[in-house]
């Protein structure tokens, strides 16, 4: 077997993998593999109960290797792992971009960094440096600072500075830019049709800004960019990684893949084939375990890397170079943590930012009383979220409104609920709102046709309805009052509820 016959190669292979695992304590197989050269692990929401438990978990991992890279995908906002059970205490990128105060963005990122550092995390797979130039993008959306390159660039840099000032390494993703795509790479292979000049002008500046701000990690995108490589997705492309990122942009840090089990690459090349090709093409670390978190997966990938070296597919020098960059980054990130000061928390900066991100559009002709008088009925139209967002994470306005107005009633309706029961809107949304204010909460109406139709029906019957958009806002502003939160995080819901009742 490769592990016993070639121990030096196996240590190199272990060192470039960044696996996830199942459970809230470290499994024996993971601890054993750290002893065999594994230099990184990744935490997901399934590994987290509360801060104390995470500190104990990361402490047990670092007992095997004090410089172990402990990574997490904590963008805050809609993509949270640290607070997946209750919802994030910080607004996401779109909200920060809407406020457009780089000092505020830096303070929010520093606060996130403090929480991660205290939990024992040393690498955060954030921020998203993608310019959301396609409003129908199914996977980026509110994870982007916006649709303007200059806004995304300056807030990407501020987020990197803030996070790293708290002692946690940042990671700019998804290179060379996932914002102009129409396919979710969790399910298929996105394709960017823009030419090289357009990509250089629109998508690349935020990555350059991140590098100038000191980012030492870049995550690749599982997408095809024919302007650079007509055959291989960016994660597997030496032209994208070696020529564009390394040579043209001059990046010398750690290149990590997006989740290698994602369908965009694993469906075409297999998880082992995608792993080998990614390292061959210039990636230094392979993220795995979002969906494939078994011990056997890590073993298979390590064996595949060793076998590729032995059969000449993967040059040993390339594997050693990748392992060297991981080791160098591990030492740097450990030093970053040690150098951070145990300063005070920002004291609710997340809610402050969420409040500032809320915008209100009023239709004077509707004549509705605002803020609300009395207890409202809330209808939340709920989309199916992409796999980057934990669908079980609480969101919405009904619960924070109920905390302010205990008589609030609510219903949550999804697309298939309406398909199965066409009379649901009348029975559960409109009838209970008789004699009450109607609040309709939506999320990404512009890319959910069913939601737009349901909203139009509700507003047609109740032109006095108050609408809260918690996703990417579209061009229209239906409702007597239209509130935009620029994200569906917990603090965004609180900010909207406060505004609706005049309590903010």
C-alpha positions as CSV (number, residue, x, y, z in Angstrom):
1,X,0.0,0.0,0.0
2,X,1.2,3.5,-0.8
3,X,1.1,4.6,2.9
4,X,3.5,1.9,4.1
5,X,5.7,1.6,1.0
6,X,6.4,5.3,0.5
7,X,6.1,7.1,3.9
8,X,7.9,10.3,2.8
9,X,5.6,10.7,-0.2
10,X,2.6,10.0,2.1
11,X,3.6,12.7,4.5
12,X,3.8,15.2,1.6
13,X,0.4,14.0,0.3
14,X,-1.1,14.4,3.8
15,X,0.3,17.9,4.2
16,X,-1.6,19.3,1.1
17,X,-5.0,18.0,2.2
18,X,-7.4,20.2,4.2
19,X,-10.1,17.7,5.3
20,X,-13.3,18.2,7.2
21,X,-14.8,15.6,9.6
22,X,-18.0,14.6,11.3
23,X,-18.6,15.3,15.0
24,X,-18.0,17.8,17.7
25,X,-14.8,16.1,19.0
26,X,-11.8,15.1,16.9
27,X,-12.1,11.5,15.6
28,X,-9.2,9.2,16.1
29,X,-8.5,8.9,12.4
30,X,-7.9,12.6,12.2
31,X,-5.6,12.8,15.1
32,X,-3.6,9.9,13.8
33,X,-3.3,11.5,10.3
34,X,-2.1,14.7,11.9
35,X,0.7,12.6,13.3
36,X,1.3,11.3,9.8
37,X,1.8,14.8,8.3
38,X,-1.6,16.3,7.9
39,X,-1.1,20.1,8.3
40,X,-4.7,21.4,8.1
41,X,-8.3,20.7,9.0
42,X,-11.5,22.4,8.1
43,X,-14.5,23.1,10.5
44,X,-18.1,23.1,9.3
45,X,-21.3,23.9,11.1
46,X,-21.8,20.3,12.0
47,X,-18.6,20.5,14.2
48,X,-19.8,23.5,16.2
49,X,-22.1,23.7,19.3
50,X,-20.8,26.8,21.1
51,X,-17.5,28.8,21.6
52,X,-16.4,26.7,24.5
53,X,-16.8,23.4,22.7
54,X,-15.0,24.8,19.6
55,X,-12.0,25.9,21.8
56,X,-11.8,22.5,23.3
57,X,-12.0,20.9,19.8
58,X,-9.3,23.1,18.3
59,X,-7.2,22.6,21.5
60,X,-7.3,18.9,21.1
61,X,-6.3,19.2,17.4
62,X,-3.4,21.5,18.2
63,X,-2.2,19.2,20.9
64,X,-1.0,17.0,18.0
65,X,0.6,19.9,16.1
66,X,0.7,23.5,17.6
67,X,1.0,25.0,14.2
68,X,-1.9,23.1,12.7
69,X,-3.9,25.2,10.2
70,X,-7.5,25.2,11.5
71,X,-9.7,26.6,8.7
72,X,-13.4,27.6,8.5
73,X,-15.7,29.1,6.0
74,X,-17.0,32.0,8.1
75,X,-18.0,34.8,5.7
76,X,-20.6,35.9,8.3
77,X,-23.9,37.1,6.9
78,X,-25.8,34.3,5.2
79,X,-22.7,32.0,5.1
80,X,-21.9,31.3,8.7
81,X,-20.4,28.2,10.4
82,X,-19.6,29.6,13.8
83,X,-23.2,30.7,14.3
84,X,-25.0,28.3,12.0
85,X,-27.4,27.3,14.8
86,X,-28.6,30.8,15.7
87,X,-27.7,33.0,12.8
88,X,-24.8,35.4,12.3
89,X,-24.1,38.3,14.6
90,X,-22.6,40.2,11.6
91,X,-24.1,41.3,8.3
92,X,-22.7,39.9,5.1
93,X,-20.7,41.5,2.4
94,X,-23.6,43.0,0.4
95,X,-24.8,44.9,3.5
96,X,-21.3,46.2,4.1
97,X,-20.9,47.2,0.4
98,X,-24.3,49.0,0.5
99,X,-23.1,51.1,3.5
100,X,-19.8,51.7,1.7
101,X,-17.8,52.7,4.8
102,X,-14.5,50.9,4.6
103,X,-13.8,51.7,8.3
104,X,-17.0,49.9,9.3
105,X,-16.1,46.9,7.1
106,X,-12.7,46.7,8.7
107,X,-14.2,46.9,12.2
108,X,-16.7,44.1,11.4
109,X,-14.0,41.9,10.0
110,X,-11.8,42.5,13.0
111,X,-14.7,41.5,15.3
112,X,-15.2,38.3,13.3
113,X,-11.5,37.7,13.5
114,X,-11.6,38.1,17.3
115,X,-14.3,35.5,17.6
116,X,-12.5,33.1,15.3
117,X,-9.2,33.5,17.1
118,X,-10.8,32.9,20.5
119,X,-12.3,29.7,19.0
120,X,-8.9,28.5,17.8
121,X,-9.3,29.1,14.1
122,X,-6.3,30.3,12.2
123,X,-7.5,30.5,8.5
124,X,-10.9,31.9,7.3
125,X,-12.0,31.1,3.8
126,X,-13.2,34.7,3.4
127,X,-13.8,37.2,2.0
128,X,-15.6,36.6,-1.2
129,X,-13.8,38.9,-3.7
130,X,-16.3,38.2,-6.4
131,X,-18.0,41.0,-8.3
132,X,-21.7,40.0,-8.5
133,X,-22.1,41.3,-12.1
134,X,-24.8,38.8,-12.9
135,X,-27.8,39.6,-10.7
136,X,-29.2,36.1,-11.4
137,X,-26.1,34.4,-10.0
138,X,-27.3,31.4,-8.0
139,X,-24.3,31.0,-5.7
140,X,-22.7,34.4,-5.0
141,X,-25.5,37.1,-4.5
142,X,-25.4,38.6,-1.1
143,X,-21.9,37.0,-0.5
144,X,-20.5,39.7,-2.7
145,X,-19.8,43.3,-1.7
146,X,-21.8,44.4,-4.8
147,X,-21.9,44.7,-8.6
148,X,-19.3,47.5,-8.9
149,X,-15.6,46.5,-9.1
150,X,-14.4,49.6,-7.2
151,X,-16.8,48.9,-4.3
152,X,-15.8,45.2,-4.1
153,X,-12.1,46.0,-4.3
154,X,-12.0,48.5,-1.5
155,X,-14.1,46.4,0.8
156,X,-12.2,43.2,0.1
157,X,-9.0,45.0,1.1
158,X,-10.7,46.4,4.3
159,X,-12.1,43.0,5.2
160,X,-8.6,41.4,4.8
161,X,-7.0,44.1,6.9
162,X,-9.6,43.8,9.6
163,X,-9.6,40.0,9.9
164,X,-5.8,39.7,9.8
165,X,-5.3,42.5,12.4
166,X,-7.2,40.1,14.8
167,X,-4.8,37.3,14.2
168,X,-6.7,35.2,11.6
169,X,-5.5,34.7,8.1
170,X,-7.9,35.7,5.3
171,X,-8.5,34.0,1.9
172,X,-9.6,35.8,-1.2
173,X,-12.1,33.7,-3.2
174,X,-13.2,32.5,-5.8
175,X,-10.3,33.2,-8.3
176,X,-10.5,34.5,-11.0
177,X,-14.0,35.7,-10.1
178,X,-17.3,33.8,-9.7
179,X,-19.6,36.8,-10.0
180,X,-20.5,36.5,-13.7
181,X,-21.8,33.0,-13.6
182,X,-25.3,31.4,-13.9
183,X,-24.5,27.9,-12.6
184,X,-23.9,26.8,-9.0
185,X,-20.6,24.9,-9.0
186,X,-21.9,22.7,-6.3
187,X,-24.1,21.1,-9.0
188,X,-22.5,21.8,-12.3
189,X,-19.7,23.6,-14.2
190,X,-20.1,27.3,-14.5
191,X,-18.7,29.0,-17.6
192,X,-17.6,32.6,-17.9
193,X,-17.9,33.9,-21.4
194,X,-16.2,37.3,-20.9
195,X,-12.9,38.0,-22.7
196,X,-9.6,38.4,-20.9
197,X,-9.7,42.2,-21.0
198,X,-13.2,42.3,-19.4
199,X,-12.1,39.8,-16.7
200,X,-9.0,41.9,-16.0
201,X,-11.1,45.1,-15.8
202,X,-14.1,43.8,-13.8
203,X,-13.2,40.6,-11.9
204,X,-9.5,40.7,-11.1
205,X,-9.1,44.1,-9.3
206,X,-10.6,42.9,-6.0
207,X,-8.0,40.0,-5.9
208,X,-5.2,42.5,-6.5
209,X,-6.6,44.7,-3.7
210,X,-6.6,41.7,-1.4
211,X,-3.0,40.9,-2.2
212,X,-2.0,44.5,-1.7
213,X,-3.7,44.4,1.7
214,X,-1.6,41.4,2.7
215,X,-3.7,38.3,1.9
216,X,-1.6,35.1,1.9
217,X,-4.2,32.7,0.6
218,X,-6.3,32.6,-2.6
219,X,-9.1,30.1,-3.2
220,X,-9.8,29.0,-6.8
221,X,-13.1,28.7,-8.5
222,X,-14.5,25.5,-10.1
223,X,-15.5,27.3,-13.3
224,X,-14.4,27.4,-16.9
225,X,-12.9,30.6,-18.2
226,X,-12.2,30.0,-21.9
227,X,-10.5,33.4,-22.1
228,X,-7.6,31.7,-20.3
229,X,-8.2,28.0,-20.7
230,X,-10.7,26.3,-22.9
231,X,-10.3,22.9,-21.4
232,X,-9.7,23.0,-17.7
233,X,-11.7,24.6,-14.9
234,X,-9.7,27.3,-13.1
235,X,-8.9,25.0,-10.1
236,X,-7.4,22.5,-12.5
237,X,-5.7,25.0,-14.9
238,X,-2.0,25.8,-14.9
239,X,-2.8,28.7,-17.2
240,X,-5.1,30.3,-14.6
241,X,-3.0,29.4,-11.6
242,X,0.5,29.4,-13.0
243,X,0.3,32.0,-15.7
244,X,-2.4,34.4,-14.5
245,X,-2.3,34.2,-10.7
246,X,1.4,33.5,-10.1
247,X,3.2,35.2,-13.1
248,X,0.9,38.0,-14.2
249,X,-0.5,39.0,-10.8
250,X,2.6,38.0,-8.8
251,X,0.9,36.0,-6.0
252,X,3.4,34.0,-4.0
253,X,1.2,32.7,-1.2
254,X,-0.9,29.6,-0.7
255,X,-3.4,28.5,-3.4
256,X,-6.3,26.4,-2.0
257,X,-9.1,24.7,-3.9
258,X,-12.7,25.2,-3.4
259,X,-14.3,22.0,-2.1
260,X,-12.9,19.3,-4.4
261,X,-15.9,17.1,-4.1
262,X,-18.2,19.7,-5.7
263,X,-19.9,18.5,-8.8
264,X,-18.2,21.0,-11.2
265,X,-15.0,19.1,-11.0
266,X,-15.7,15.7,-9.3
267,X,-18.5,14.7,-11.8
268,X,-16.0,15.1,-14.7
269,X,-12.7,13.9,-13.2
270,X,-13.7,12.0,-10.1
271,X,-12.6,13.3,-6.7
272,X,-9.2,11.6,-6.9
273,X,-8.6,12.8,-10.4
274,X,-9.6,16.4,-9.6
275,X,-7.3,16.4,-6.5
276,X,-4.3,15.1,-8.5
277,X,-5.0,17.6,-11.4
278,X,-5.4,20.5,-9.0
279,X,-2.0,20.0,-7.3
280,X,-0.4,19.3,-10.7
281,X,-1.9,22.6,-12.0
282,X,-0.5,24.6,-9.1
283,X,-2.8,24.4,-6.2
284,X,-1.0,23.9,-2.9
285,X,-3.9,22.7,-0.7
286,X,-7.0,20.7,-1.4
287,X,-10.1,21.5,0.6
288,X,-12.4,18.5,1.1
289,X,-15.0,17.5,3.5
290,X,-18.0,19.7,3.0
291,X,-19.9,16.7,1.7
292,X,-17.3,13.9,1.8
293,X,-16.0,13.9,5.4
294,X,-15.2,10.3,5.9
295,X,-11.8,9.0,6.9
296,X,-11.8,6.9,3.8
297,X,-12.1,10.0,1.5
298,X,-8.9,11.5,3.0
299,X,-7.1,8.2,2.7
300,X,-8.2,7.8,-1.0
301,X,-7.0,11.3,-1.9
302,X,-3.6,10.9,-0.2
303,X,-3.2,7.5,-1.9
304,X,-4.1,9.1,-5.2
305,X,-1.5,11.8,-4.8
306,X,1.2,9.2,-4.0
307,X,0.2,7.0,-6.9
308,X,0.3,10.0,-9.3
309,X,3.9,10.7,-8.2
310,X,4.9,7.1,-8.7
311,X,3.3,6.9,-12.2
312,X,4.7,10.3,-13.3
313,X,1.4,12.1,-13.5
314,X,2.3,14.5,-10.7
315,X,6.0,15.6,-10.5
316,X,7.3,15.0,-7.0
317,X,8.9,18.4,-7.1
318,X,5.4,20.0,-7.6
319,X,4.0,18.0,-4.6
320,X,7.0,19.0,-2.5
321,X,6.6,22.7,-3.5
322,X,2.9,22.6,-2.5
323,X,3.8,21.0,0.8
324,X,6.5,23.6,1.4
325,X,4.0,26.4,0.8
326,X,1.6,24.8,3.3
327,X,4.4,24.6,5.9
328,X,5.4,28.2,5.3
329,X,1.8,29.4,5.6
330,X,1.2,27.3,8.7
331,X,4.2,28.9,10.4
332,X,3.2,32.4,9.3
333,X,-0.5,32.0,10.3
334,X,0.6,30.6,13.7
335,X,2.8,33.7,14.2
336,X,-0.2,35.9,13.2
337,X,-2.3,34.4,15.9
338,X,0.5,34.8,18.5
339,X,1.1,38.4,17.6
340,X,-2.6,39.4,17.9
341,X,-3.5,41.4,21.0
342,X,-6.4,40.3,23.2
343,X,-8.2,43.6,22.8
344,X,-11.8,44.3,23.7
345,X,-14.7,43.2,21.4
346,X,-16.4,45.8,19.3
347,X,-19.6,45.6,21.4
348,X,-22.4,44.9,18.9
349,X,-20.7,46.3,15.8
350,X,-22.5,43.7,13.7
351,X,-26.0,45.0,14.7
352,X,-24.7,48.6,14.2
353,X,-23.6,47.7,10.6
354,X,-26.9,45.8,9.9
355,X,-28.9,48.8,10.9
356,X,-26.9,51.1,8.7
357,X,-27.4,48.8,5.7
358,X,-31.2,48.9,5.8
359,X,-32.8,51.2,3.2
360,X,-36.5,52.1,3.0
361,X,-38.6,53.1,0.0
362,X,-42.1,54.5,0.6
363,X,-45.1,54.8,-1.7
364,X,-46.8,57.9,-0.5
365,X,-50.0,57.1,-2.5
366,X,-50.5,53.9,-0.4
367,X,-51.3,55.9,2.7
368,X,-50.1,53.1,5.0
369,X,-49.2,53.9,8.7
370,X,-45.5,53.4,9.2
371,X,-44.0,52.4,11.6
372,X,-46.5,49.7,12.2
373,X,-49.4,50.1,14.6
374,X,-50.6,46.9,16.1
375,X,-49.5,43.3,15.7
376,X,-48.7,42.3,12.1
377,X,-49.1,39.0,10.2
378,X,-45.8,38.1,8.6
379,X,-45.5,36.0,5.4
380,X,-42.0,34.7,4.7
381,X,-41.5,33.4,1.2
382,X,-38.5,31.0,1.5
383,X,-36.2,30.0,-1.3
384,X,-34.1,26.9,-1.6
385,X,-30.6,28.1,-0.6
386,X,-27.4,27.0,-2.3
387,X,-25.1,24.6,-0.5
388,X,-22.7,27.3,0.7
389,X,-25.6,28.5,3.0
390,X,-26.8,26.2,5.7
391,X,-30.5,26.0,5.1
392,X,-31.2,25.2,8.7
393,X,-29.7,28.6,9.9
394,X,-32.5,30.8,11.3
395,X,-33.4,33.8,9.2
396,X,-36.3,36.2,8.6
397,X,-38.2,39.0,10.3
398,X,-41.1,37.1,12.1
399,X,-39.1,36.1,15.2
400,X,-37.4,39.4,15.9
401,X,-40.8,41.1,15.3
402,X,-42.4,38.7,17.7
403,X,-39.9,39.7,20.3
404,X,-41.0,43.3,19.9
405,X,-44.7,42.7,19.3
406,X,-45.6,39.4,21.0
407,X,-48.9,39.2,19.1
408,X,-47.2,38.9,15.8
409,X,-48.4,35.9,13.7
410,X,-46.5,34.3,10.9
411,X,-46.2,31.7,8.2
412,X,-43.3,30.5,6.1
413,X,-44.0,29.3,2.5
414,X,-41.8,27.7,0.0
415,X,-42.1,27.1,-3.8
416,X,-43.2,23.5,-3.4
417,X,-45.8,24.4,-0.8
418,X,-47.5,26.6,-3.4
419,X,-47.2,23.9,-6.1
420,X,-48.8,21.3,-3.9
421,X,-51.5,23.7,-2.5
422,X,-52.4,26.6,-4.8
423,X,-54.9,27.9,-2.2
424,X,-52.2,28.3,0.4
425,X,-51.6,32.1,-0.1
426,X,-55.3,32.8,0.4
427,X,-55.7,30.6,3.4
428,X,-52.4,31.1,5.3
429,X,-51.2,34.5,4.1
430,X,-54.2,36.7,3.2
431,X,-57.0,35.5,5.5
432,X,-54.9,35.7,8.8
433,X,-53.9,39.2,7.8
434,X,-57.5,40.5,7.8
435,X,-57.6,43.5,10.1
436,X,-53.8,43.4,10.6
437,X,-50.8,44.9,8.8
438,X,-49.3,42.5,6.3
439,X,-45.5,42.1,6.2
440,X,-44.2,40.0,3.3
441,X,-40.5,38.9,3.6
442,X,-38.7,37.7,0.5
443,X,-35.2,36.7,-0.3
444,X,-33.7,37.1,-3.8
445,X,-37.0,37.8,-5.6
446,X,-35.1,38.8,-8.8
447,X,-33.9,35.3,-9.3
448,X,-36.9,33.3,-8.0
449,X,-39.8,33.7,-10.5
450,X,-42.2,31.8,-8.2
451,X,-41.5,34.2,-5.4
452,X,-42.0,37.2,-7.6
453,X,-45.4,35.8,-8.7
454,X,-46.4,35.1,-5.1
455,X,-45.3,38.6,-4.0
456,X,-47.3,40.2,-6.9
457,X,-50.4,38.3,-5.8
458,X,-50.1,39.4,-2.2
459,X,-49.5,43.0,-3.1
460,X,-52.3,43.0,-5.6
461,X,-54.7,41.9,-2.8
462,X,-53.0,44.0,-0.2
463,X,-51.6,47.2,-1.7
464,X,-50.9,48.4,1.8
465,X,-48.4,45.5,2.4
466,X,-45.0,46.2,3.7
467,X,-42.3,44.2,1.9
468,X,-38.9,43.2,3.3
469,X,-36.3,42.1,0.7
470,X,-33.5,40.1,2.5
471,X,-31.6,39.1,-0.7
472,X,-30.2,40.9,-3.6
473,X,-32.6,43.7,-4.4
474,X,-34.2,43.9,-7.9
475,X,-35.2,46.9,-9.8
476,X,-38.8,47.1,-8.7
477,X,-40.0,48.2,-5.2
478,X,-43.4,46.6,-4.7
479,X,-45.4,47.4,-1.6
480,X,-46.6,50.4,0.3
481,X,-43.2,50.3,2.1
482,X,-40.3,48.4,0.7
483,X,-37.4,47.6,3.1
484,X,-34.1,46.3,1.9
485,X,-31.7,44.6,4.4
486,X,-29.1,43.4,1.9
487,X,-28.9,40.0,3.6
488,X,-30.8,37.5,5.6
489,X,-28.5,37.3,8.6
490,X,-29.9,37.3,12.2
491,X,-28.9,40.9,12.8
492,X,-30.4,42.0,9.5
493,X,-33.7,40.6,10.6
494,X,-33.4,42.4,13.9
495,X,-32.6,45.7,12.2
496,X,-35.6,45.3,9.9
497,X,-38.0,44.5,12.7
498,X,-36.8,47.5,14.7
499,X,-37.4,49.7,11.8
500,X,-40.9,48.3,11.1
501,X,-42.1,49.1,14.6
502,X,-40.1,52.2,15.2
503,X,-37.9,50.7,17.9
504,X,-34.4,51.2,16.3
